[in-house]
Amino acid sequence: MRYEVAVLLAELTGLLSFSFLALAIGTDYWYIVDVNKPNYTGSSDLSSHSGLWWINEGENSTSIIFPFAANTTSLSEAERHLLGLHKVVIILLPISLVLLVCGWIFGFVISLARSPNLLAGLASYFLFCSLFTLSGVSIYISYSHHAMEEFERLVSPEDLVYVDVSFGWSLAVVWLSFGLEVTTGLLLMLSSVFKPTRWLVLLHRSHQRIG
């Protein structure tokens, strides 16, 4: 694999990682609750799906989730813990998104500078960014498990039989974004050991003359 191929692939995977993470943050299929209660005659759908910012119950009911504005005085200790976990998630993942944008811009400039040390540093930067995404996803999974435990404590075992919970495609997209972040870092690390071809050297020299 030549230098420019590794760099172009790294730029592509970095862009895809940002796109997938942005898609996941903006969608609300992180957690899905399907309720199939027999002989239910109510007018509203009991099933729901939620994301980081919204909970959709039925077809027309949407609630906004913003934990920073919540009144914690009337909450239990378990509910405060869940609120704290949610706050951490909605901080870490947007930070990761911003870091990916900066990394992609820096990567374009550094690829023209053809400096192995800068490329290795950028590779470490992307691997560092992936830790934010990994931490955010891991905390969200922990948050979901704690929320389910709290739900099971409040609902009777007879009603739990008709409830099926699962993670949705939005969470799968975040895992894909994380994998692409790691791939970007590894490709940049790989490109730092290659020598650029002649056309890239001439391009760099022309930039220096213009400057």
N, C-alpha and C positions, 0 to 999 in steps of 0.2 A: 504493500500500500504506500503510495507516494504522499508527500507532504500536503499538497493541495487537496487531494482526495480526502485525507483524514480531517483537514480543516473544514472543508465543505460539509462533510458528514456531521461534524461536531456542530456547525452552525445550524444545520437542518434539525438535528435532534434537540438542540437547545431551543429552537423556535417551536418545535412540536411540544416540548415539555411545557413551555409557557402557555401554549394554546390549550392543552389538555387541563392544566391546573386552573386556568381562567374559566374554562367550561365547567369544571367540577365545582368551583367556588360559587358560580352563578346559578347552578341548577339545584333542584330540591329532591333528588332521588338518592340521598345518602342512606336513609333508613326507611324501611317500608313495613307497615303494620297492616296485615290482612285479617279482617274479622268476618268469619263465615258462621254466623249464629243462626241455627235453624229456627224457623217459625218467627223470625223477626219481622214485625209489621211497621216499624217506624219509617218515617219519610226520609230521614237522613242516612247517608252511608257511614258506617262505623269505621271503615278502613281509612288509612291516612298514609301519606309519605312526606318526609321532611328533609330539609337541607340545613345549611348553617344559618340561614336567615329567615326561612319560612316553614310553616307547617300547613299542609294542605289536607283538610278533612273533607271527604266526599268530593263532590264535583265543583262546588261554588264557594266553599268556606276556606279562607286563607288567613292565617295568623302570622304576624311578624314576630320574629325572635330577636330581641336586642337585650342581652343580659346586663349590659352596663347601665341600663335605665330601670332595672328591676328593683322593687322595694324588698329588701332582704330582712326587714324587721319581723315579718310574720312567717318567715320560712324556717323549716327545721334544719338541723345540722347537715343531714343528708342532702337536702335540697340546695343548701348553700355550697356544698361540695360540688354538686353537679353544675351549679351556676359558674363556679370558679373554673372547672374543667372546660366548659363551653367558652368562657372568655379567653382562655389560653389558646384554644383551637382557632378562634376567629382573629387572633393576633398573629399567630405563627404562620398560617397559610398565606394571608395577604403579604406578609413580610417576604416570604419565599417568592411570591409572584414578582414583587418589586426587584428583589435581588436577581431574579432570572432576566428581567429586562436589562438591568445594568450589565450583567454578565454577557448578554448577547451583544450589546453595543461595544463593550470593551473587547470582546472576542474579535469583532470585525476589524477594529483598529490594530489590535495586537497581531493579527494574522498578516497584516501588511508590514508590520515592523520585523517579522520573521525572527523574533528573538526566542530561542529555546527556553531561556529562564522565565520570560514573561508568559509563554505558553504553559509552562509547568505551573507557574503561579496561578494562572487562570483555571487550569485543571483543578487545582486545590480549591479554588474559589467555588467552582460548580459542585464539587463534592461536599464542600461546606454548606452550600445552599440546599443540597439534598437532605441534609440533617434536619433542616427546618421543616421540610415537607414530611419526612419520616416521623419526626416528633409530633407534628400536627395530626397526622393520620393515626398514629398509635394512641395519642391522648383521646382522639374522637372515639376510637374503638372502646377504650376504657370507659369513657363517658357513657357510651351506649349501653355497655354491660351494667354499669351502675344504675342507669335509668331504668333498665329492664328489671333489675332486682327491686327497685323502689315500686315499679308498677305491679310486680308480682306480690308485693307485700300488701298493696291496697285492693287488689282484685281477688275475688274468690277463686279457688282452684277449679270450680265448675265452669266459670266463664273463661278461664285461661285455656281450656281445651279448644275453644273456637278461635283462638288468636294465634296467628302465625307471623313471626317477625323475621326480617332478613335485611341484609345490607343491599343497597341498590347499585345501579350502574355508575352513579356519580362517584362513589367510593372506589370502584374499579378503575375509573379514569384517573383518579389521584395516584393510585398505585402505578399506573402506566406512566404518568408524569414523573414520578420518583425514579422509575427505571430508566427513563430517558435522560434525566439529570445525571445519574451515575454514568450512563453511556457517554454523555457529552464530556464529562470529566475524564473518562478513560481515553476517549478519542483525542482529546487535547493533550493528554499526557503522552500518548503515542506519537502525535504529530511533533512534539518537542524534540524527538530523537531523529526526525527525518531532516534532510537538507532540502530546501526549496529548489525547484527547477529553475532553469535559466530565465524563463519569461517572467517569473515572479521577482527574481533578482533585478532584472531590468526595470520592472514596474516600480520597485522600491527606489531604485536610483533616480528614476524620472521624478518621483515625488520629492526626493531630496533636492533636485535641481530647481524644481518649481518653487519649493520653499525657500 
